[in-house]
């Protein structure tokens, strides 16, 4: 199958990783919140890239996308 945008699957994880690092560096994430978000990131990434089922991979991509959206809102609105 021809993929028009083969890099699109990497957009949400890269955005999430950059925002996690940025928010951590700025001190906007406390340890318990950071632990939950990093766990969410790792589980979603494992499901997206290393699971054999296409359904689980789609759920992982959805979880990564939701995490990226949450982190963007948190960054832009300044929730502490």
PDB file of N, CA, C and O in Angstrom, chain B, residues numbered from 101:
ATOM      1  N   UNK B 101       0.840  -1.176   0.000  1.00  0.00           N
ATOM      2  CA  UNK B 101       0.000   0.000   0.000  1.00  0.00           C
ATOM      3  C   UNK B 101       0.892   1.249   0.000  1.00  0.00           C
ATOM      4  O   UNK B 101       1.874   1.324   0.738  1.00  0.00           O
ATOM      5  N   UNK B 102       0.538   2.207  -0.826  1.00  0.00           N
ATOM      6  CA  UNK B 102       1.274   3.453  -0.934  1.00  0.00           C
ATOM      7  C   UNK B 102       0.845   4.412   0.163  1.00  0.00           C
ATOM      8  O   UNK B 102      -0.336   4.732   0.303  1.00  0.00           O
ATOM      9  N   UNK B 103       1.797   4.854   0.919  1.00  0.00           N
ATOM     10  CA  UNK B 103       1.508   5.829   1.964  1.00  0.00           C
ATOM     11  C   UNK B 103       1.923   7.214   1.469  1.00  0.00           C
ATOM     12  O   UNK B 103       3.067   7.434   1.072  1.00  0.00           O
ATOM     13  N   UNK B 104       0.986   8.121   1.503  1.00  0.00           N
ATOM     14  CA  UNK B 104       1.282   9.469   1.038  1.00  0.00           C
ATOM     15  C   UNK B 104       2.155  10.210   2.048  1.00  0.00           C
ATOM     16  O   UNK B 104       3.110  10.889   1.669  1.00  0.00           O
ATOM     17  N   UNK B 105       1.830  10.080   3.320  1.00  0.00           N
ATOM     18  CA  UNK B 105       2.602  10.715   4.379  1.00  0.00           C
ATOM     19  C   UNK B 105       3.100   9.653   5.353  1.00  0.00           C
ATOM     20  O   UNK B 105       2.467   9.440   6.387  1.00  0.00           O
ATOM     21  N   UNK B 106       4.212   8.979   5.061  1.00  0.00           N
ATOM     22  CA  UNK B 106       4.672   7.897   5.936  1.00  0.00           C
ATOM     23  C   UNK B 106       5.152   8.388   7.305  1.00  0.00           C
ATOM     24  O   UNK B 106       5.220   7.603   8.250  1.00  0.00           O
ATOM     25  N   UNK B 107       5.481   9.667   7.420  1.00  0.00           N
ATOM     26  CA  UNK B 107       5.984  10.209   8.678  1.00  0.00           C
ATOM     27  C   UNK B 107       4.873  10.625   9.632  1.00  0.00           C
ATOM     28  O   UNK B 107       5.165  11.004  10.766  1.00  0.00           O
ATOM     29  N   UNK B 108       3.626  10.569   9.224  1.00  0.00           N
ATOM     30  CA  UNK B 108       2.528  11.076  10.038  1.00  0.00           C
ATOM     31  C   UNK B 108       2.370  10.298  11.345  1.00  0.00           C
ATOM     32  O   UNK B 108       1.900  10.852  12.339  1.00  0.00           O
ATOM     33  N   UNK B 109       2.755   9.027  11.353  1.00  0.00           N
ATOM     34  CA  UNK B 109       2.657   8.227  12.578  1.00  0.00           C
ATOM     35  C   UNK B 109       3.650   8.696  13.635  1.00  0.00           C
ATOM     36  O   UNK B 109       3.465   8.423  14.821  1.00  0.00           O
ATOM     37  N   UNK B 110       4.689   9.392  13.223  1.00  0.00           N
ATOM     38  CA  UNK B 110       5.704   9.876  14.167  1.00  0.00           C
ATOM     39  C   UNK B 110       5.401  11.276  14.697  1.00  0.00           C
ATOM     40  O   UNK B 110       6.072  11.742  15.617  1.00  0.00           O
ATOM     41  N   UNK B 111       4.408  11.949  14.133  1.00  0.00           N
ATOM     42  CA  UNK B 111       4.121  13.320  14.523  1.00  0.00           C
ATOM     43  C   UNK B 111       3.646  13.429  15.969  1.00  0.00           C
ATOM     44  O   UNK B 111       4.162  14.253  16.724  1.00  0.00           O
ATOM     45  N   UNK B 112       2.680  12.621  16.362  1.00  0.00           N
ATOM     46  CA  UNK B 112       2.155  12.685  17.735  1.00  0.00           C
ATOM     47  C   UNK B 112       3.204  12.285  18.775  1.00  0.00           C
ATOM     48  O   UNK B 112       3.346  12.992  19.773  1.00  0.00           O
ATOM     49  N   UNK B 113       3.950  11.182  18.593  1.00  0.00           N
ATOM     50  CA  UNK B 113       4.971  10.850  19.596  1.00  0.00           C
ATOM     51  C   UNK B 113       6.079  11.895  19.713  1.00  0.00           C
ATOM     52  O   UNK B 113       6.543  12.181  20.816  1.00  0.00           O
ATOM     53  N   UNK B 114       6.504  12.464  18.594  1.00  0.00           N
ATOM     54  CA  UNK B 114       7.546  13.488  18.655  1.00  0.00           C
ATOM     55  C   UNK B 114       7.038  14.756  19.335  1.00  0.00           C
ATOM     56  O   UNK B 114       7.762  15.386  20.106  1.00  0.00           O
ATOM     57  N   UNK B 115       5.789  15.128  19.046  1.00  0.00           N
ATOM     58  CA  UNK B 115       5.192  16.288  19.700  1.00  0.00           C
ATOM     59  C   UNK B 115       5.060  16.050  21.202  1.00  0.00           C
ATOM     60  O   UNK B 115       5.390  16.920  22.007  1.00  0.00           O
ATOM     61  N   UNK B 116       4.575  14.861  21.572  1.00  0.00           N
ATOM     62  CA  UNK B 116       4.424  14.532  22.989  1.00  0.00           C
ATOM     63  C   UNK B 116       5.766  14.545  23.701  1.00  0.00           C
ATOM     64  O   UNK B 116       5.886  15.090  24.799  1.00  0.00           O
ATOM     65  N   UNK B 117       6.769  13.948  23.083  1.00  0.00           N
ATOM     66  CA  UNK B 117       8.096  13.906  23.705  1.00  0.00           C
ATOM     67  C   UNK B 117       8.660  15.314  23.878  1.00  0.00           C
ATOM     68  O   UNK B 117       9.198  15.640  24.937  1.00  0.00           O
ATOM     69  N   UNK B 118       8.544  16.140  22.858  1.00  0.00           N
ATOM     70  CA  UNK B 118       9.061  17.507  22.947  1.00  0.00           C
ATOM     71  C   UNK B 118       8.336  18.301  24.028  1.00  0.00           C
ATOM     72  O   UNK B 118       8.966  19.043  24.781  1.00  0.00           O
ATOM     73  N   UNK B 119       7.026  18.150  24.107  1.00  0.00           N
ATOM     74  CA  UNK B 119       6.271  18.882  25.124  1.00  0.00           C
ATOM     75  C   UNK B 119       6.548  18.360  26.529  1.00  0.00           C
ATOM     76  O   UNK B 119       6.616  19.141  27.478  1.00  0.00           O
ATOM     77  N   UNK B 120       6.708  17.041  26.671  1.00  0.00           N
ATOM     78  CA  UNK B 120       7.070  16.497  27.987  1.00  0.00           C
ATOM     79  C   UNK B 120       8.409  17.033  28.451  1.00  0.00           C
ATOM     80  O   UNK B 120       8.554  17.437  29.605  1.00  0.00           O
ATOM     81  N   UNK B 121       9.378  17.039  27.571  1.00  0.00           N
ATOM     82  CA  UNK B 121      10.707  17.545  27.914  1.00  0.00           C
ATOM     83  C   UNK B 121      10.642  19.040  28.214  1.00  0.00           C
ATOM     84  O   UNK B 121      11.233  19.504  29.189  1.00  0.00           O
ATOM     85  N   UNK B 122       9.934  19.785  27.390  1.00  0.00           N
ATOM     86  CA  UNK B 122       9.831  21.226  27.598  1.00  0.00           C
ATOM     87  C   UNK B 122       9.121  21.585  28.889  1.00  0.00           C
ATOM     88  O   UNK B 122       9.592  22.441  29.637  1.00  0.00           O
ATOM     89  N   UNK B 123       7.986  20.939  29.162  1.00  0.00           N
ATOM     90  CA  UNK B 123       7.252  21.227  30.391  1.00  0.00           C
ATOM     91  C   UNK B 123       8.030  20.788  31.624  1.00  0.00           C
ATOM     92  O   UNK B 123       7.979  21.456  32.657  1.00  0.00           O
ATOM     93  N   UNK B 124       8.747  19.679  31.530  1.00  0.00           N
ATOM     94  CA  UNK B 124       9.581  19.230  32.646  1.00  0.00           C
ATOM     95  C   UNK B 124      10.718  20.231  32.889  1.00  0.00           C
ATOM     96  O   UNK B 124      11.018  20.583  34.029  1.00  0.00           O
ATOM     97  N   UNK B 125      11.338  20.678  31.802  1.00  0.00           N
ATOM     98  CA  UNK B 125      12.449  21.631  31.921  1.00  0.00           C
ATOM     99  C   UNK B 125      11.980  22.955  32.519  1.00  0.00           C
ATOM    100  O   UNK B 125      12.717  23.581  33.281  1.00  0.00           O
ATOM    101  N   UNK B 126      10.774  23.385  32.187  1.00  0.00           N
ATOM    102  CA  UNK B 126      10.237  24.630  32.733  1.00  0.00           C
ATOM    103  C   UNK B 126       9.735  24.480  34.161  1.00  0.00           C
ATOM    104  O   UNK B 126       9.466  25.474  34.836  1.00  0.00           O
ATOM    105  N   UNK B 127       9.608  23.240  34.622  1.00  0.00           N
ATOM    106  CA  UNK B 127       9.145  22.998  35.980  1.00  0.00           C
ATOM    107  C   UNK B 127       7.635  23.003  36.123  1.00  0.00           C
ATOM    108  O   UNK B 127       7.115  23.160  37.227  1.00  0.00           O
ATOM    109  N   UNK B 128       6.931  22.835  35.022  1.00  0.00           N
ATOM    110  CA  UNK B 128       5.468  22.862  35.049  1.00  0.00           C
ATOM    111  C   UNK B 128       4.846  21.519  35.407  1.00  0.00           C
ATOM    112  O   UNK B 128       3.634  21.434  35.603  1.00  0.00           O
ATOM    113  N   UNK B 129       5.647  20.486  35.493  1.00  0.00           N
ATOM    114  CA  UNK B 129       5.118  19.156  35.808  1.00  0.00           C
ATOM    115  C   UNK B 129       5.716  18.673  37.129  1.00  0.00           C
ATOM    116  O   UNK B 129       6.936  18.596  37.280  1.00  0.00           O
ATOM    117  N   UNK B 130       4.851  18.353  38.069  1.00  0.00           N
ATOM    118  CA  UNK B 130       5.320  17.768  39.326  1.00  0.00           C
ATOM    119  C   UNK B 130       5.594  16.284  39.118  1.00  0.00           C
ATOM    120  O   UNK B 130       5.137  15.699  38.136  1.00  0.00           O
ATOM    121  N   UNK B 131       6.327  15.683  40.022  1.00  0.00           N
ATOM    122  CA  UNK B 131       6.752  14.285  39.862  1.00  0.00           C
ATOM    123  C   UNK B 131       5.617  13.296  39.637  1.00  0.00           C
ATOM    124  O   UNK B 131       5.714  12.491  38.710  1.00  0.00           O
ATOM    125  N   UNK B 132       4.539  13.306  40.435  1.00  0.00           N
ATOM    126  CA  UNK B 132       3.477  12.314  40.199  1.00  0.00           C
ATOM    127  C   UNK B 132       2.800  12.489  38.834  1.00  0.00           C
ATOM    128  O   UNK B 132       2.485  11.511  38.156  1.00  0.00           O
ATOM    129  N   UNK B 133       2.584  13.742  38.447  1.00  0.00           N
ATOM    130  CA  UNK B 133       1.969  14.008  37.146  1.00  0.00           C
ATOM    131  C   UNK B 133       2.919  13.598  36.029  1.00  0.00           C
ATOM    132  O   UNK B 133       2.500  12.999  35.039  1.00  0.00           O
ATOM    133  N   UNK B 134       4.186  13.919  36.188  1.00  0.00           N
ATOM    134  CA  UNK B 134       5.190  13.551  35.191  1.00  0.00           C
ATOM    135  C   UNK B 134       5.279  12.039  35.036  1.00  0.00           C
ATOM    136  O   UNK B 134       5.392  11.537  33.917  1.00  0.00           O
ATOM    137  N   UNK B 135       5.229  11.307  36.148  1.00  0.00           N
ATOM    138  CA  UNK B 135       5.299   9.843  36.090  1.00  0.00           C
ATOM    139  C   UNK B 135       4.111   9.264  35.321  1.00  0.00           C
ATOM    140  O   UNK B 135       4.276   8.347  34.517  1.00  0.00           O
ATOM    141  N   UNK B 136       2.925   9.796  35.567  1.00  0.00           N
ATOM    142  CA  UNK B 136       1.733   9.312  34.857  1.00  0.00           C
ATOM    143  C   UNK B 136       1.834   9.621  33.366  1.00  0.00           C
ATOM    144  O   UNK B 136       1.534   8.764  32.535  1.00  0.00           O
ATOM    145  N   UNK B 137       2.248  10.822  33.025  1.00  0.00           N
ATOM    146  CA  UNK B 137       2.337  11.210  31.616  1.00  0.00           C
ATOM    147  C   UNK B 137       3.422  10.437  30.871  1.00  0.00           C
ATOM    148  O   UNK B 137       3.229  10.057  29.716  1.00  0.00           O
ATOM    149  N   UNK B 138       4.552  10.206  31.515  1.00  0.00           N
ATOM    150  CA  UNK B 138       5.610   9.412  30.873  1.00  0.00           C
ATOM    151  C   UNK B 138       5.149   7.962  30.704  1.00  0.00           C
ATOM    152  O   UNK B 138       5.433   7.336  29.683  1.00  0.00           O
ATOM    153  N   UNK B 139       4.440   7.428  31.703  1.00  0.00           N
ATOM    154  CA  UNK B 139       3.879   6.085  31.570  1.00  0.00           C
ATOM    155  C   UNK B 139       2.897   6.002  30.419  1.00  0.00           C
ATOM    156  O   UNK B 139       2.924   5.049  29.639  1.00  0.00           O
ATOM    157  N   UNK B 140       2.028   7.000  30.311  1.00  0.00           N
ATOM    158  CA  UNK B 140       1.065   7.072  29.211  1.00  0.00           C
ATOM    159  C   UNK B 140       1.812   7.094  27.872  1.00  0.00           C
ATOM    160  O   UNK B 140       1.444   6.384  26.937  1.00  0.00           O
ATOM    161  N   UNK B 141       2.866   7.917  27.793  1.00  0.00           N
ATOM    162  CA  UNK B 141       3.664   8.029  26.576  1.00  0.00           C
ATOM    163  C   UNK B 141       4.303   6.697  26.191  1.00  0.00           C
ATOM    164  O   UNK B 141       4.265   6.294  25.028  1.00  0.00           O
ATOM    165  N   UNK B 142       4.887   6.020  27.171  1.00  0.00           N
ATOM    166  CA  UNK B 142       5.576   4.756  26.885  1.00  0.00           C
ATOM    167  C   UNK B 142       4.602   3.644  26.488  1.00  0.00           C
ATOM    168  O   UNK B 142       4.877   2.889  25.555  1.00  0.00           O
ATOM    169  N   UNK B 143       3.479   3.537  27.180  1.00  0.00           N
ATOM    170  CA  UNK B 143       2.494   2.497  26.852  1.00  0.00           C
ATOM    171  C   UNK B 143       1.890   2.757  25.477  1.00  0.00           C
ATOM    172  O   UNK B 143       1.737   1.834  24.677  1.00  0.00           O
ATOM    173  N   UNK B 144       1.547   4.009  25.205  1.00  0.00           N
ATOM    174  CA  UNK B 144       0.970   4.337  23.898  1.00  0.00           C
ATOM    175  C   UNK B 144       1.983   4.091  22.777  1.00  0.00           C
ATOM    176  O   UNK B 144       1.623   3.588  21.713  1.00  0.00           O
ATOM    177  N   UNK B 145       3.243   4.442  23.015  1.00  0.00           N
ATOM    178  CA  UNK B 145       4.276   4.198  22.009  1.00  0.00           C
ATOM    179  C   UNK B 145       4.506   2.718  21.757  1.00  0.00           C
ATOM    180  O   UNK B 145       4.697   2.296  20.617  1.00  0.00           O
ATOM    181  N   UNK B 146       4.486   1.931  22.830  1.00  0.00           N
ATOM    182  CA  UNK B 146       4.637   0.482  22.663  1.00  0.00           C
ATOM    183  C   UNK B 146       3.478  -0.090  21.855  1.00  0.00           C
ATOM    184  O   UNK B 146       3.679  -0.895  20.945  1.00  0.00           O
ATOM    185  N   UNK B 147       2.271   0.330  22.195  1.00  0.00           N
ATOM    186  CA  UNK B 147       1.100  -0.153  21.457  1.00  0.00           C
ATOM    187  C   UNK B 147       1.153   0.283  19.995  1.00  0.00           C
ATOM    188  O   UNK B 147       0.807  -0.487  19.099  1.00  0.00           O
ATOM    189  N   UNK B 148       1.581   1.500  19.763  1.00  0.00           N
ATOM    190  CA  UNK B 148       1.583   2.036  18.405  1.00  0.00           C
ATOM    191  C   UNK B 148       2.632   1.382  17.515  1.00  0.00           C
ATOM    192  O   UNK B 148       2.347   1.084  16.355  1.00  0.00           O
ATOM    193  N   UNK B 149       3.825   1.153  18.021  1.00  0.00           N
ATOM    194  CA  UNK B 149       4.918   0.725  17.154  1.00  0.00           C
ATOM    195  C   UNK B 149       5.327  -0.739  17.289  1.00  0.00           C
ATOM    196  O   UNK B 149       5.904  -1.293  16.353  1.00  0.00           O
ATOM    197  N   UNK B 150       5.048  -1.381  18.418  1.00  0.00           N
ATOM    198  CA  UNK B 150       5.585  -2.718  18.626  1.00  0.00           C
ATOM    199  C   UNK B 150       4.537  -3.801  18.782  1.00  0.00           C
ATOM    200  O   UNK B 150       4.890  -4.966  18.964  1.00  0.00           O
ATOM    201  N   UNK B 151       3.280  -3.464  18.717  1.00  0.00           N
ATOM    202  CA  UNK B 151       2.224  -4.462  18.842  1.00  0.00           C
ATOM    203  C   UNK B 151       1.900  -4.987  17.455  1.00  0.00           C
ATOM    204  O   UNK B 151       2.029  -4.254  16.475  1.00  0.00           O
ATOM    205  N   UNK B 152       1.479  -6.250  17.353  1.00  0.00           N
ATOM    206  CA  UNK B 152       1.214  -6.860  16.060  1.00  0.00           C
ATOM    207  C   UNK B 152      -0.129  -6.512  15.458  1.00  0.00           C
ATOM    208  O   UNK B 152      -0.292  -6.587  14.240  1.00  0.00           O
ATOM    209  N   UNK B 153      -1.087  -6.138  16.268  1.00  0.00           N
ATOM    210  CA  UNK B 153      -2.444  -5.893  15.789  1.00  0.00           C
ATOM    211  C   UNK B 153      -2.594  -4.455  15.295  1.00  0.00           C
ATOM    212  O   UNK B 153      -2.092  -3.514  15.911  1.00  0.00           O
ATOM    213  N   UNK B 154      -3.292  -4.309  14.178  1.00  0.00           N
ATOM    214  CA  UNK B 154      -3.539  -2.977  13.633  1.00  0.00           C
ATOM    215  C   UNK B 154      -4.502  -2.186  14.515  1.00  0.00           C
ATOM    216  O   UNK B 154      -4.409  -0.961  14.599  1.00  0.00           O
ATOM    217  N   UNK B 155      -5.419  -2.880  15.166  1.00  0.00           N
ATOM    218  CA  UNK B 155      -6.372  -2.196  16.049  1.00  0.00           C
ATOM    219  C   UNK B 155      -5.646  -1.610  17.252  1.00  0.00           C
ATOM    220  O   UNK B 155      -5.899  -0.466  17.631  1.00  0.00           O
ATOM    221  N   UNK B 156      -4.748  -2.378  17.856  1.00  0.00           N
ATOM    222  CA  UNK B 156      -3.991  -1.890  19.008  1.00  0.00           C
ATOM    223  C   UNK B 156      -3.054  -0.760  18.579  1.00  0.00           C
ATOM    224  O   UNK B 156      -2.851   0.193  19.331  1.00  0.00           O
ATOM    225  N   UNK B 157      -2.487  -0.857  17.386  1.00  0.00           N
ATOM    226  CA  UNK B 157      -1.636   0.220  16.880  1.00  0.00           C
ATOM    227  C   UNK B 157      -2.442   1.501  16.692  1.00  0.00           C
ATOM    228  O   UNK B 157      -1.951   2.591  16.984  1.00  0.00           O
ATOM    229  N   UNK B 158      -3.670   1.377  16.210  1.00  0.00           N
ATOM    230  CA  UNK B 158      -4.531   2.552  16.049  1.00  0.00           C
ATOM    231  C   UNK B 158      -4.899   3.149  17.406  1.00  0.00           C
ATOM    232  O   UNK B 158      -4.962   4.370  17.547  1.00  0.00           O
ATOM    233  N   UNK B 159      -5.141   2.303  18.398  1.00  0.00           N
ATOM    234  CA  UNK B 159      -5.430   2.788  19.749  1.00  0.00           C
ATOM    235  C   UNK B 159      -4.201   3.498  20.324  1.00  0.00           C
ATOM    236  O   UNK B 159      -4.334   4.525  20.991  1.00  0.00           O
ATOM    237  N   UNK B 160      -3.012   2.957  20.070  1.00  0.00           N
ATOM    238  CA  UNK B 160      -1.779   3.616  20.514  1.00  0.00           C
ATOM    239  C   UNK B 160      -1.600   4.971  19.864  1.00  0.00           C
ATOM    240  O   UNK B 160      -1.192   5.927  20.524  1.00  0.00           O
ATOM    241  N   UNK B 161      -1.901   5.065  18.569  1.00  0.00           N
ATOM    242  CA  UNK B 161      -1.806   6.352  17.874  1.00  0.00           C
ATOM    243  C   UNK B 161      -2.816   7.345  18.442  1.00  0.00           C
ATOM    244  O   UNK B 161      -2.503   8.522  18.619  1.00  0.00           O
ATOM    245  N   UNK B 162      -4.020   6.873  18.724  1.00  0.00           N
ATOM    246  CA  UNK B 162      -5.035   7.731  19.324  1.00  0.00           C
ATOM    247  C   UNK B 162      -4.584   8.219  20.704  1.00  0.00           C
ATOM    248  O   UNK B 162      -4.753   9.391  21.040  1.00  0.00           O
ATOM    249  N   UNK B 163      -4.013   7.316  21.495  1.00  0.00           N
ATOM    250  CA  UNK B 163      -3.535   7.697  22.829  1.00  0.00           C
ATOM    251  C   UNK B 163      -2.398   8.713  22.735  1.00  0.00           C
ATOM    252  O   UNK B 163      -2.340   9.651  23.530  1.00  0.00           O
ATOM    253  N   UNK B 164      -1.496   8.537  21.773  1.00  0.00           N
ATOM    254  CA  UNK B 164      -0.405   9.501  21.578  1.00  0.00           C
ATOM    255  C   UNK B 164      -0.955  10.859  21.156  1.00  0.00           C
ATOM    256  O   UNK B 164      -0.485  11.898  21.621  1.00  0.00           O
ATOM    257  N   UNK B 165      -1.939  10.847  20.287  1.00  0.00           N
ATOM    258  CA  UNK B 165      -2.541  12.091  19.817  1.00  0.00           C
ATOM    259  C   UNK B 165      -3.246  12.820  20.953  1.00  0.00           C
ATOM    260  O   UNK B 165      -3.111  14.036  21.090  1.00  0.00           O
ATOM    261  N   UNK B 166      -4.000  12.080  21.774  1.00  0.00           N
ATOM    262  CA  UNK B 166      -4.681  12.689  22.914  1.00  0.00           C
ATOM    263  C   UNK B 166      -3.683  13.249  23.918  1.00  0.00           C
ATOM    264  O   UNK B 166      -3.911  14.310  24.497  1.00  0.00           O
ATOM    265  N   UNK B 167      -2.578  12.541  24.125  1.00  0.00           N
ATOM    266  CA  UNK B 167      -1.538  13.039  25.023  1.00  0.00           C
ATOM    267  C   UNK B 167      -0.935  14.332  24.484  1.00  0.00           C
ATOM    268  O   UNK B 167      -0.735  15.282  25.240  1.00  0.00           O
ATOM    269  N   UNK B 168      -0.646  14.377  23.196  1.00  0.00           N
ATOM    270  CA  UNK B 168      -0.084  15.584  22.593  1.00  0.00           C
ATOM    271  C   UNK B 168      -1.058  16.756  22.711  1.00  0.00           C
ATOM    272  O   UNK B 168      -0.644  17.878  23.002  1.00  0.00           O
ATOM    273  N   UNK B 169      -2.345  16.502  22.487  1.00  0.00           N
ATOM    274  CA  UNK B 169      -3.345  17.566  22.616  1.00  0.00           C
ATOM    275  C   UNK B 169      -3.421  18.056  24.059  1.00  0.00           C
ATOM    276  O   UNK B 169      -3.459  19.262  24.304  1.00  0.00           O
ATOM    277  N   UNK B 170      -3.443  17.130  25.013  1.00  0.00           N
ATOM    278  CA  UNK B 170      -3.482  17.501  26.422  1.00  0.00           C
ATOM    279  C   UNK B 170      -2.266  18.346  26.802  1.00  0.00           C
ATOM    280  O   UNK B 170      -2.401  19.362  27.484  1.00  0.00           O
ATOM    281  N   UNK B 171      -1.086  17.926  26.361  1.00  0.00           N
ATOM    282  CA  UNK B 171       0.130  18.667  26.702  1.00  0.00           C
ATOM    283  C   UNK B 171       0.153  20.041  26.038  1.00  0.00           C
ATOM    284  O   UNK B 171       0.642  21.005  26.627  1.00  0.00           O
ATOM    285  N   UNK B 172      -0.368  20.136  24.826  1.00  0.00           N
ATOM    286  CA  UNK B 172      -0.454  21.444  24.172  1.00  0.00           C
ATOM    287  C   UNK B 172      -1.376  22.386  24.938  1.00  0.00           C
ATOM    288  O   UNK B 172      -1.042  23.550  25.155  1.00  0.00           O
ATOM    289  N   UNK B 173      -2.539  21.877  25.346  1.00  0.00           N
ATOM    290  CA  UNK B 173      -3.445  22.702  26.142  1.00  0.00           C
ATOM    291  C   UNK B 173      -2.803  23.103  27.464  1.00  0.00           C
ATOM    292  O   UNK B 173      -2.918  24.247  27.903  1.00  0.00           O
ATOM    293  N   UNK B 174      -2.135  22.159  28.083  1.00  0.00           N
ATOM    294  CA  UNK B 174      -1.490  22.444  29.370  1.00  0.00           C
ATOM    295  C   UNK B 174      -0.417  23.514  29.206  1.00  0.00           C
ATOM    296  O   UNK B 174      -0.286  24.399  30.051  1.00  0.00           O
ATOM    297  N   UNK B 175       0.342  23.436  28.132  1.00  0.00           N
ATOM    298  CA  UNK B 175       1.401  24.404  27.870  1.00  0.00           C
ATOM    299  C   UNK B 175       0.823  25.773  27.547  1.00  0.00           C
ATOM    300  O   UNK B 175       1.273  26.780  28.093  1.00  0.00           O
ATOM    301  N   UNK B 176      -0.163  25.822  26.670  1.00  0.00           N
ATOM    302  CA  UNK B 176      -0.719  27.101  26.228  1.00  0.00           C
ATOM    303  C   UNK B 176      -1.549  27.781  27.323  1.00  0.00           C
ATOM    304  O   UNK B 176      -1.523  29.006  27.439  1.00  0.00           O
ATOM    305  N   UNK B 177      -2.278  27.009  28.118  1.00  0.00           N
ATOM    306  CA  UNK B 177      -3.136  27.607  29.135  1.00  0.00           C
ATOM    307  C   UNK B 177      -2.434  27.768  30.469  1.00  0.00           C
ATOM    308  O   UNK B 177      -2.943  28.453  31.356  1.00  0.00           O
ATOM    309  N   UNK B 178      -1.274  27.149  30.628  1.00  0.00           N
ATOM    310  CA  UNK B 178      -0.477  27.319  31.829  1.00  0.00           C
ATOM    311  C   UNK B 178      -1.043  26.639  33.058  1.00  0.00           C
ATOM    312  O   UNK B 178      -0.964  27.194  34.154  1.00  0.00           O
ATOM    313  N   UNK B 179      -1.620  25.434  32.905  1.00  0.00           N
ATOM    314  CA  UNK B 179      -2.125  24.701  34.062  1.00  0.00           C
ATOM    315  C   UNK B 179      -0.969  24.159  34.877  1.00  0.00           C
ATOM    316  O   UNK B 179       0.002  23.634  34.331  1.00  0.00           O
ATOM    317  N   UNK B 180      -1.083  24.291  36.176  1.00  0.00           N
ATOM    318  CA  UNK B 180      -0.045  23.780  37.063  1.00  0.00           C
ATOM    319  C   UNK B 180      -0.661  22.770  37.921  1.00  0.00           C
ATOM    320  O   UNK B 180       0.015  22.183  38.766  1.00  0.00           O
TER     321      UNK B 180
END
